[in-house]
């Protein structure tokens, strides 16, 4: 993460820049470093841009052009997670999923994949060779295969509808790929309210 644009340690923007913008998320995709949910400085004043995604210059993760960004304002406040799959950058918000298509700064375009599901934090997205799994609250686990989003949680959705998953601790939900199976860890209990991921469900 970078500091103030006036520290003199780097040039913030342009061909001589030498920094990485402050951001909550970062991922490599299409020969660039992408960051999202940024804080950007004018002088010593930082401004939050929770819906902004930026990309570095080609093969230059510390060189950034000031105009190279996209704001995705729909789908809730804040970009929650990023994933790269099959040549497409997937952007997750709480109530929406978006795909950024293209390979050059002059032809990137945003396509909405869903306005019904999204994800809740960067730990609830898992990329595999088959596609991208993500947990949407309060709907459950979904799978994007590059063509469509599929519901893979239907059989056990009652565990959420009957309040066995603590809705106050959705930040303790995790999705991981272990031995080619998808593990969904939840703050789950049938008898009490738990505050940590206590049970893992496995999608084979």
N, C-alpha and C positions, 0 to 999 in steps of 0.2 A: 504494500500500500504506500501511496505517496503522501507527502506532507503538503504544506501550503505552496501555492504556485509562486510565491515570492521568496522562497528560502535561498535561491541562488544555487542550490545543489543540482538542479536540472532545469531544462526548458520544458514547460508543461505540454506544449503542443507543437506539432510541425516536424519537419524532417530532422531536426536536431534534438528532439525531445528524448529524455532519458528517465522514464518513470513508468509506473503502472498506476492508473487511477484507483483511488480508494473505492472498494466495492465489497459487497457481501459474498458474491459468487464469481467464480472464474472457471473457464473451460477452454480447451484448445479445439478448434474446428476450422476446416477449410484453410489451413495454413496461417491462421490468425489466433491471437488470444482474445477471448471474449470475456467481458465482465458485465455484471448486472447489479442493480440496486446500488447505485453509485453515490458518492459524495464528491462534489466538485467545488473548486476554490476560485474565487475572484479576490485577489489579494490574500488577506488572511481569513476571509469569511467563507466558510463552507456551506454549501447548499445541498440538501438531500434530494436525490432523484430516484425514488423507489421503483418507478416504472421504466427506467432507462436501461438500455443495453448498448454497450459500446464494443468496438472491435479495433484491434491494433492494425498497423500497417502489415503488409505481407511479410511473413517470416521475420518479424521484428517486434517481439513482445514488449519492448520498452519504447517503441515509437508509435505515437498516436496522433491522428488528425482530429482537430476539434469538432469538425462537422460530421464525423463518422459515428452516428448514434441513431437509435430508433427508440421512441417512446411508445410503449404499449399501455394505454390508459384504461382499456376495458378489463374486465375480469377480476376486479378487486384491486386493493392498494398493495403494491409491492410484488416484484418478481420473486418467486419462491425457490425455483430450481431451474437448472439447465441440463440438457442432455444432447449428445450428438449421435445420430443414428442414420446410416444409409445415405450419407451426404446431406442430411438436413439437420439444422439446429432446432431443437424442441425447447420452447420457453413455457414454463409452467407458472401460472398465477393461481390464486386460491379458487377462483371460479372460472377458469378458462385455460385452454391449451392452444398454443400457437406454434406454427412452423415458419422458420425463416429460410427461404429458398434462395439459391444463387451462390456465386463464388467470388464476386467482385463488388467493391463498394458502390459502384454505380448501378448495380442491378439487383441488390437484395430486395426481397419483397416478403411481406408478412401475410400468412394465411391462417385463418382461425380454424382449428381442428375441432374445438368444442367450446360451447358457452354454458355447459351444464356441469362439467366436472373439471377439477384442477388438482392442485396438491397443496400441502400445508407447510412443508419445510424441505430443505435440501436433502434430508435423510430419508425421505419417503419416495425417492425416485431411484430406480435401478436399471441400468442399461445392460442388455445381454445381446448375444449374437442374433437372437430371434426378433428382438424389439425392445421396447422400453416399458417397464412396469412402474406404476405409480399408485399411491394411495390418496384417494380423494375423500375428504371428510364432509358429511358422515356416510358416504356411499360405499367405500371400501376399495378393493384392489381392482385396477384397470390395466389393460395391456394395449399398447400401440404398436402395430406391426409394420408401420410404414404406409399403410393404406387406410386403416380404420382403427377406431378405439373400441375395445371389447370389454365387457363386464365379466370378470372372472371371480367375483366375490358372492354371487347370488346365493349359493348354497349355505353360506354361513352368515349372511347379512343379519339374521335375527340377533346375533351377539351384540350388534350395535343398537338395533331397534329396542332391545330389552334393557339397554343401559348397563350392560356388563363391561363395556369399555368406558373408562373414565374420560368424559368429554372435556374436563378441565385440564387434561395433560396430553393433548394431542401432539405436543412437542416431544413426547416420549414414544412416538410411533416410528418404527424403522422398517425399511424394505431392503433386503439384501439377496444376492445370488450366491448360494453355497452348494457346491457339488451339483450344479445344473438344476437346482430347485430354488424356488422363490420363498424366502422366509419373511413372514410379516410378524413383527414383534409389537405387542400391544400392551398398554396398561389395563389388563383384563383380570377380572375376578368375578366369581359367581356369588361371593359372600360379603365382600367389602370393597371399599374404594381404594385402589392402589395408585401410587404416584410415579411408578417406574414401569418400564416394559417388563412384564412378568410372565407372559405366555407368548410362545411363537407358534403361528400357524404356517403350515408348509403347503405350498401349491406345487404339485408335481407336474 
